[in-house]
């Protein structure tokens, strides 16, 4: 399991008490599938930005349609990780 998947799962569990699996990420489970509303999604994104494992990555605003599900979130983070973490 790659560091991005591990971090998404850890943040989901620690801050939101969500059980996210690697399959959920691969299959593109949406935030709605977890009952995450837009405010919770903002908090989730902020917690990911604060995760040391991701090197202080900046994520787009929640209202940005670029990230609508876990697969898109994983892809965005992977594509934008600092070079030192790739």
C-alpha positions as CSV (number, residue, x, y, z in Angstrom):
1,X,0.0,0.0,0.0
2,X,1.5,3.4,-1.0
3,X,2.0,6.3,1.4
4,X,-0.9,8.3,-0.2
5,X,-3.4,5.4,0.4
6,X,-2.1,4.9,3.9
7,X,-2.4,8.5,4.8
8,X,-5.9,8.9,3.4
9,X,-7.0,5.8,5.4
10,X,-5.3,7.1,8.6
11,X,-6.7,10.6,8.4
12,X,-10.2,9.2,7.7
13,X,-10.0,7.0,10.7
14,X,-8.3,9.3,13.1
15,X,-10.3,12.5,12.5
16,X,-13.5,11.3,11.1
17,X,-13.9,7.7,12.4
18,X,-14.4,6.4,8.9
19,X,-13.4,3.0,7.8
20,X,-11.8,3.6,4.3
21,X,-10.3,0.6,2.5
22,X,-7.8,0.6,-0.3
23,X,-10.6,-0.8,-2.4
24,X,-12.8,2.2,-1.6
25,X,-10.0,4.4,-3.0
26,X,-9.5,2.3,-6.1
27,X,-13.2,2.1,-6.8
28,X,-13.8,5.8,-6.4
29,X,-16.1,5.7,-3.4
30,X,-17.6,9.2,-3.1
31,X,-17.6,11.5,0.0
32,X,-21.4,11.2,-0.1
33,X,-21.0,7.4,0.3
34,X,-19.4,8.1,3.7
35,X,-22.0,10.7,4.7
36,X,-19.4,13.5,4.4
37,X,-21.0,16.8,3.8
38,X,-19.2,19.8,2.4
39,X,-18.1,21.1,5.8
40,X,-16.7,17.7,6.8
41,X,-15.0,17.4,3.4
42,X,-13.3,20.8,4.1
43,X,-12.1,19.5,7.4
44,X,-10.9,16.2,5.9
45,X,-8.9,18.1,3.2
46,X,-7.4,20.3,5.8
47,X,-6.3,17.3,7.9
48,X,-4.7,15.8,4.8
49,X,-2.9,19.0,4.1
50,X,-1.5,18.9,7.7
51,X,-0.3,15.3,7.4
52,X,3.4,15.2,7.6
53,X,3.5,12.1,5.3
54,X,2.3,14.3,2.4
55,X,4.8,17.0,2.8
56,X,2.4,19.9,3.3
57,X,0.6,19.4,0.0
58,X,-2.1,22.0,-0.9
59,X,-5.4,20.6,-2.0
60,X,-8.0,22.5,-4.1
61,X,-11.1,24.0,-2.6
62,X,-13.9,21.6,-1.9
63,X,-16.2,23.2,-4.4
64,X,-13.6,22.4,-7.1
65,X,-15.1,19.5,-9.1
66,X,-11.6,18.1,-9.6
67,X,-12.0,15.9,-6.5
68,X,-15.3,14.2,-6.2
69,X,-14.3,10.8,-4.9
70,X,-11.5,8.9,-3.1
71,X,-9.9,7.8,-6.4
72,X,-9.6,11.4,-7.7
73,X,-8.3,12.5,-4.3
74,X,-5.6,9.8,-4.4
75,X,-4.7,10.7,-8.0
76,X,-4.5,14.5,-7.2
77,X,-2.3,13.9,-4.1
78,X,0.0,11.5,-6.0
79,X,0.4,13.8,-8.9
80,X,1.2,16.8,-6.7
81,X,3.4,15.3,-4.0
82,X,6.6,17.1,-3.4
83,X,9.5,15.5,-5.4
84,X,11.2,14.5,-2.2
85,X,8.3,12.1,-1.4
86,X,7.9,10.5,-4.9
